[in-house]
Amino acid sequence: QVDRMLRSQRVWDATMGASVARALDASPRAVLLVGCFHSDFLGGTALEVMARRPGTSIFVVAITRETSDGLAGTDRGRGDLVVRVGDGLGLD
């Protein structure tokens, strides 16, 4: 069951990576809004874009439900910008 779920997510990453690569062929910038599984810590979608367009600059904005006065150790490497919003934003 887990293997099938992971394979389906890899297909999703490959599809979105290909879509972003095509978009970048037509425009200098592209924005893709995805869940953390696909982008945090240079997840699958980011890796797929980099594989299809080597040298492409990717900027990951990671949003977490945590709140704190600073960057948590678990957030290091999560993205280029980590936004900690707590539960008040309604991210359900």
C-alpha positions as CSV (number, residue, x, y, z in Angstrom):
1,Q,0.0,0.0,0.0
2,V,2.8,2.5,1.0
3,D,4.7,1.6,-2.2
4,R,1.8,2.4,-4.4
5,M,1.2,5.7,-2.6
6,L,4.9,6.7,-3.0
7,R,4.9,5.7,-6.7
8,S,1.8,7.8,-7.3
9,Q,3.5,10.8,-5.7
10,R,6.6,10.3,-7.8
11,V,4.4,10.3,-10.9
12,W,2.8,13.6,-9.7
13,D,6.3,15.0,-9.1
14,A,7.4,14.0,-12.6
15,T,4.3,15.5,-14.2
16,M,4.6,18.8,-12.3
17,G,8.4,19.0,-12.9
18,A,7.8,18.6,-16.6
19,S,5.0,21.2,-16.6
20,V,7.3,23.7,-14.9
21,A,10.1,23.0,-17.3
22,R,7.8,23.6,-20.2
23,A,6.5,26.8,-18.6
24,L,10.1,28.0,-18.2
25,D,10.7,27.4,-21.9
26,A,8.1,30.1,-22.6
27,S,8.7,32.5,-19.7
28,P,11.6,33.5,-17.5
29,R,9.8,32.6,-14.2
30,A,7.2,30.1,-13.0
31,V,5.4,29.7,-9.7
32,L,4.1,26.3,-8.5
33,L,2.2,25.9,-5.3
34,V,2.5,22.4,-3.9
35,G,2.3,20.6,-0.6
36,C,5.4,20.3,1.6
37,F,6.0,16.6,0.6
38,H,6.8,17.8,-3.0
39,S,9.1,20.8,-2.2
40,D,10.4,20.8,1.4
41,F,14.1,19.8,1.6
42,L,14.2,19.9,-2.2
43,G,11.5,17.3,-2.5
44,G,10.5,15.4,-5.6
45,T,9.0,18.2,-7.7
46,A,12.0,20.5,-7.2
47,L,14.3,17.6,-8.1
48,E,12.3,16.8,-11.2
49,V,12.6,20.5,-12.4
50,M,16.3,20.5,-11.8
51,A,16.7,17.2,-13.7
52,R,14.8,18.6,-16.7
53,R,16.4,22.0,-16.6
54,P,19.9,21.8,-15.1
55,G,21.1,25.2,-13.8
56,T,17.6,26.4,-13.2
57,S,17.3,28.5,-10.0
58,I,14.6,27.2,-7.6
59,F,13.4,29.2,-4.6
60,V,11.3,27.2,-2.1
61,V,9.0,28.9,0.3
62,A,8.0,26.5,3.1
63,I,5.1,27.1,5.3
64,T,4.7,25.4,8.7
65,R,2.0,25.4,11.4
66,E,4.6,25.9,14.1
67,T,5.2,29.2,15.8
68,S,8.4,30.4,17.5
69,D,10.7,33.3,17.9
70,G,13.3,31.8,15.5
71,L,14.1,29.1,13.1
72,A,13.6,25.6,14.6
73,G,16.4,23.1,14.1
74,T,13.9,20.8,12.3
75,D,13.3,23.6,9.7
76,R,16.9,23.9,8.6
77,G,17.1,23.1,5.0
78,R,13.3,22.9,4.6
79,G,13.3,25.8,2.1
80,D,15.0,29.0,1.1
81,L,12.4,30.9,3.2
82,V,10.5,29.3,6.1
83,V,7.3,30.9,7.2
84,R,5.9,29.8,10.5
85,V,2.2,30.7,10.7
86,G,0.9,28.7,13.6
87,D,-2.7,27.4,13.5
88,G,-4.3,30.9,13.0
89,L,-4.1,30.8,9.1
90,G,-6.6,28.0,8.6
91,L,-4.3,25.6,6.8
92,D,-6.6,22.6,7.2
